[in-house]
Each structure stands twice: as structure tokens, then as C-alpha cells.
Amino acid sequence: MRQSVSDEINNYVYPYSGVEIGNPKSPEWIADQLRQMRSALVNPYWTTVGNDRCVIVADDGRNYCLAYSSKLDEYFLLLRKNGSLIDINVYGDAVGCFMAR
């Protein structure tokens, strides 16, 4: 799983079509986010969030973790608060979720 996420980072292309509202993120910001994500990768481990099991694949060391749900076949963002991991309803691809921090 770690290799899969690493491959997603290496192959990431910022999705910008020009019809979005607002300005696109700068190439420097995107590159910095990808560097941060590479450094946040962890050896995947199982945990429970709510009533569901998931795999933690990244931890930014600043209260956010990236998890994968095999039940949903999707990545999602977790917030660490008071020692607990809380699903904050950010779902999608690994890189997009991580950048939503």
C-alpha cells in the first residue's frame, strides 16, 4: 500500500481545467505539498475509526492522518483530537485528501 501511495505522489498531475472559481495553486505550493506527503508516509497499520477498520498510510505530525478504507475502496482524511482519530468527511484520491489539510 505504501508503494501504491508513493506511486500516486510521483505521478500526480494537478487537475486544473480553467473553469474553476478562484486561482490555481502555484507549482511551488503543489511541489511543497507533495514533499510533505512523501515525508508523512508511514508503514501502513490498521486502526479503528468509529465502527470501521481502516489503514493509516500517512501522518503529517500536525494532527492529520491519511487513511484508506478497504470497505469503501477510498482514501480519507482524519483529524487527531484529544488522542482520538476523527473522520472529517474528506474522501477521494490519496494526494487530493492529503492536500485538503
Phi, psi and omega in degrees: 000320179301319180295322179298316179292320177299319177297321179296321177296312183297331183257009185293134174234124181296122183278101178224117184259348182096350180261359179290157175275135179094183183266147177290157174293149180285153176303328179292319178297315180298313179300320179295318178299318179295321176297315179298320181293318177303317181288339182273350180300139179235164170293120185306140176215151181279145173210173178243131176236119187064237179253008186246146175271143177211170181248125175279127181244341179209149178219116185280357179074005180232035175088003177242138175233148174257129183236161176235133176254115177289333178295318181265347186054051185206152174271155176206160185261138178240147175251131176268118182223125180052039177082359180247152175263129184240129175288121181256018173063038171249108185238153175149214179285160186300311184293315180300318178296314182298318180292343181282357181303000000 
